[in-house]
Amino acid sequence: MFLNHYQYNKTAVITGGAGGLGKAIALCLADAGFNIAIVDKNPQQGMAAQEEISALAPCLFIPFDITNAERCPEVFEQVYAHFHSVDVL
């Protein structure tokens, strides 16, 4: 993997992380040692992705539609409260 030890204890926020390319990125970063926060509007896929990713690294799923820009700060507050950092978006 192209990443090194600097990613441990770092947190990546992945929008659309419940499926497709977003999930693939989340899995790759989890495998490299990142904490993962998945933000997705699909609760069923999000919970399933969280379960799968949690086998590799700590993972938090936040059900949220990012088109609601006014409430986006709430997402980062939740991530920060859970992992104490946001390092990659």
Secondary structure, DSSP 4 states (H G I P E B T S, - for coil): ----GGGTT-EEEEETTTSHHHHHHHHHHHHTT-EEEEEES-HHHHHHHHHHHHTTS-EEEEE--TT-GGGHHHHHHHHHHHHS---B-
